[in-house]
Amino acid sequence: MENISETLRTLMNRKNLNHRYEALMTTVYQDPDVRQFLAAHQNELSSDALERSAAKLYEFCEEKRKIARHEPTQAPGYQPTLVMSNHLIDIAYQPTPQMQEQQAAHALQQRVRSISMPKNIQTADLKTYDQDGDRATALMAALDFIDAYTQAPKRFHRGLYLYGSFGVGKTYLLGGMANALAAKGFNTTLIHFPSFAVEMKRSISNNTSADKVDAIKRAPILMIDDIGADASSTWIRDDVLGVILEYRMQEELPTCFSSNFSMQELQDGYLTLSQKGDEEPVKAQRIMQRVRYLASEIEMVGRNRRLNPDA
């Protein structure tokens, strides 16, 4: 193509252009980004590229102007960039930095499947997790699990069984783990077990219980929150929890738990007693063998942050 400066001068000096169009295109051809692009690609442009691409160049400058003034654009969240196309000039739209942040945040949320979990789990962050008392030990165990799984995701890694009194941060820690794993590209499912148990009982009427159990048991990483907090049920214990844990043990899939009860307390109370008050220690022991295989027990002691978060 001939010299860019001479071509621009010729176009801007044409007498047959109406004054408004001439003023608009003069502004376009003087745009620094346009001039830089033309200089970089002058050997690739056809002889009539500027005339034939005038509309594209104007669109590029106009969309840039709207973005700078925070006005509505034809592609919200995207910014124009000039590209070559068959020796002519075209426009490609790329996500703005703000849109990229939104897309990244959405991608993280998509990697964390949350079932009846608290809203604050969506933003749980291990970097801001207070490390007072036994929380520091639990946090280090969580970080070790994340590092080990990230380095070898196809190997079996024992999860965590976090137990302690109300409000010490067990659920938040599980959420922080899930979000940290999501940031590294791994999918996690978190379920509030008492709510899940209610949902499972309701699903019997429409014959979807098997599908729900199947989806949970196959989760790449599963975190079961508040196990032992719902009313005891032999069906939930044997045909829901038992099936999930049996599959995960056989497939060596990472599983974490949180509970107000220690493993022994969970076995002796929640898992042993049926809804009729009968004791079934053998079945309880069978379930706990799977829990112990899947996770390491960690006690968390501290103040109730739900009642006094700023204390």
VENLIN-V5120 format. One record per residue. N is the residue number from 1. RES is the residue in three letters. PSI is psi in degrees with one decimal (* if undefined). D_FIRST is the distance of its C-alpha to the first C-alpha in whole Angstrom. Layout:
n=(N N)
res=(RES RES)
psi=(PSI PSI)
d_first=(D_FIRST D_FIRST)
This chain:
n=(1 2 3 4 5 6 7 8 9 10 11 12 13 14 15 16 17 18 19 20 21 22 23 24 25 26 27 28 29 30 31 32 33 34 35 36 37 38 39 40 41 42 43 44 45 46 47 48 49 50 51 52 53 54 55 56 57 58 59 60 61 62 63 64 65 66 67 68 69 70 71 72 73 74 75 76 77 78 79 80 81 82 83 84 85 86 87 88 89 90 91 92 93 94 95 96 97 98 99 100 101 102 103 104 105 106 107 108 109 110 111 112 113 114 115 116 117 118 119 120 121 122 123 124 125 126 127 128 129 130 131 132 133 134 135 136 137 138 139 140 141 142 143 144 145 146 147 148 149 150 151 152 153 154 155 156 157 158 159 160 161 162 163 164 165 166 167 168 169 170 171 172 173 174 175 176 177 178 179 180 181 182 183 184 185 186 187 188 189 190 191 192 193 194 195 196 197 198 199 200 201 202 203 204 205 206 207 208 209 210 211 212 213 214 215 216 217 218 219 220 221 222 223 224 225 226 227 228 229 230 231 232 233 234 235 236 237 238 239 240 241 242 243 244 245 246 247 248 249 250 251 252 253 254 255 256 257 258 259 260 261 262 263 264 265 266 267 268 269 270 271 272 273 274 275 276 277 278 279 280 281 282 283 284 285 286 287 288 289 290 291 292 293 294 295 296 297 298 299 300 301 302 303 304 305 306 307 308 309 310 311)
res=(MET GLU ASN ILE SER GLU THR LEU ARG THR LEU MET ASN ARG LYS ASN LEU ASN HIS ARG TYR GLU ALA LEU MET THR THR VAL TYR GLN ASP PRO ASP VAL ARG GLN PHE LEU ALA ALA HIS GLN ASN GLU LEU SER SER ASP ALA LEU GLU ARG SER ALA ALA LYS LEU TYR GLU PHE CYS GLU GLU LYS ARG LYS ILE ALA ARG HIS GLU PRO THR GLN ALA PRO GLY TYR GLN PRO THR LEU VAL MET SER ASN HIS LEU ILE ASP ILE ALA TYR GLN PRO THR PRO GLN MET GLN GLU GLN GLN ALA ALA HIS ALA LEU GLN GLN ARG VAL ARG SER ILE SER MET PRO LYS ASN ILE GLN THR ALA ASP LEU LYS THR TYR ASP GLN ASP GLY ASP ARG ALA THR ALA LEU MET ALA ALA LEU ASP PHE ILE ASP ALA TYR THR GLN ALA PRO LYS ARG PHE HIS ARG GLY LEU TYR LEU TYR GLY SER PHE GLY VAL GLY LYS THR TYR LEU LEU GLY GLY MET ALA ASN ALA LEU ALA ALA LYS GLY PHE ASN THR THR LEU ILE HIS PHE PRO SER PHE ALA VAL GLU MET LYS ARG SER ILE SER ASN ASN THR SER ALA ASP LYS VAL ASP ALA ILE LYS ARG ALA PRO ILE LEU MET ILE ASP ASP ILE GLY ALA ASP ALA SER SER THR TRP ILE ARG ASP ASP VAL LEU GLY VAL ILE LEU GLU TYR ARG MET GLN GLU GLU LEU PRO THR CYS PHE SER SER ASN PHE SER MET GLN GLU LEU GLN ASP GLY TYR LEU THR LEU SER GLN LYS GLY ASP GLU GLU PRO VAL LYS ALA GLN ARG ILE MET GLN ARG VAL ARG TYR LEU ALA SER GLU ILE GLU MET VAL GLY ARG ASN ARG ARG LEU ASN PRO ASP ALA)
psi=(149.3 170.8 130.0 -45.2 -43.0 -40.2 -44.7 -41.3 -40.2 -44.7 -40.3 -18.4 1.7 135.5 -18.9 3.3 138.1 158.7 -40.4 -47.0 -42.2 -41.2 -41.4 -47.7 -29.4 -43.1 -41.0 -49.5 -16.9 -3.5 130.4 -40.0 -38.9 -47.8 -39.3 -41.3 -44.3 -39.6 -37.1 -24.3 19.6 -28.5 -11.5 -16.2 141.5 166.9 -29.1 21.4 -41.1 -41.1 -45.7 -21.7 10.9 -40.9 -38.9 -41.6 -39.7 -43.7 -42.4 -49.7 -39.0 -42.0 -36.9 -42.8 -42.9 -41.6 -43.5 -31.1 5.6 38.3 159.5 139.0 169.3 -16.8 78.0 132.8 -1.4 146.4 145.7 149.2 143.1 138.7 160.1 141.5 105.9 47.4 11.7 175.0 133.1 177.0 136.4 142.7 126.5 150.5 138.7 163.6 -38.4 -42.1 -38.6 -39.8 -42.8 -41.8 -39.9 -42.1 -39.9 -40.3 -39.3 -44.4 -35.5 -24.5 -9.5 108.5 119.6 126.1 107.1 33.5 156.6 151.6 -34.8 -11.0 -29.7 -28.8 11.1 132.2 122.5 -24.0 -24.7 13.5 119.9 140.6 28.7 148.9 -140.2 -7.2 -32.0 -41.9 -44.0 -40.4 -43.7 -39.5 -39.3 -44.3 -38.6 -41.8 -45.9 -44.4 -45.7 -43.3 -39.6 -39.5 -31.2 72.7 -17.6 -8.3 160.5 133.1 125.6 136.9 -162.7 141.0 97.9 124.3 153.0 -177.9 175.7 139.4 16.4 -3.4 18.0 -49.8 -42.7 -38.8 -41.3 -42.2 -40.9 -38.7 -45.4 -43.3 -37.1 -40.2 -37.3 -38.7 -23.0 4.7 11.8 143.5 137.8 144.8 127.8 131.9 135.6 108.1 -42.3 -42.1 -38.3 -37.9 -42.0 -44.0 -38.9 -41.3 -38.4 -30.0 -11.9 -38.7 -31.0 12.6 41.6 5.6 -39.6 -40.8 -39.7 -44.6 -42.0 -41.4 -39.3 -44.0 -25.4 0.8 133.8 -43.3 127.3 136.3 116.0 112.7 139.6 37.8 135.2 -3.2 -14.5 167.9 140.9 139.7 125.6 -34.3 -45.2 -43.1 -49.3 -43.8 -10.6 -70.5 -44.7 -43.0 -43.1 -48.5 -36.2 -46.1 -44.3 -33.2 -45.0 -37.8 -3.1 53.8 132.8 133.6 133.0 156.4 156.1 146.9 157.6 -5.7 146.4 168.8 -43.3 -40.9 -38.6 -41.7 -46.5 -27.6 -80.1 -44.8 -23.5 -43.3 129.7 171.8 -16.7 -1.9 0.5 149.8 131.2 69.8 -31.3 -43.9 -38.4 -42.0 -37.5 -43.8 -44.3 -28.0 -38.5 -39.5 -46.0 -32.7 -38.2 -26.7 153.3 137.4 129.9 122.7 140.7 122.6 138.9 -176.3 160.5 103.2 -14.2 -37.5 -33.3 72.3 -22.9 0.6 *)
d_first=(0 4 7 8 11 11 9 12 14 14 14 17 19 19 23 23 23 26 27 27 24 22 24 23 20 20 22 19 16 19 20 20 19 16 14 15 14 10 11 12 9 6 6 7 6 6 5 9 9 10 13 14 14 16 19 19 17 21 23 22 23 26 27 27 29 31 32 32 35 36 36 36 33 32 32 35 35 31 28 24 21 18 17 14 15 14 10 11 13 17 20 23 26 28 32 32 35 38 37 37 40 41 40 42 45 45 45 47 50 49 50 53 56 58 62 64 63 63 60 59 59 55 55 57 56 57 56 58 61 64 66 70 73 72 69 67 69 67 64 64 65 62 59 61 61 57 56 58 57 53 53 55 55 56 60 63 63 66 65 67 70 70 73 75 76 75 72 71 67 68 65 63 63 62 59 58 58 56 53 53 53 50 48 48 47 51 52 56 58 61 64 67 70 72 70 69 72 73 70 71 74 73 71 74 74 71 71 68 69 69 65 65 67 64 61 63 64 61 59 57 59 62 63 66 67 71 73 76 76 77 80 81 81 82 79 76 77 78 75 73 73 74 72 69 70 71 68 66 69 68 65 65 62 62 64 65 68 70 73 76 78 78 78 82 82 80 82 85 85 82 81 85 86 86 86 90 90 91 90 88 87 86 83 82 82 80 77 78 77 74 73 74 72 69 69 71 73 72 74 73 75 74 75 74 70 70 73 72 69 69 72)
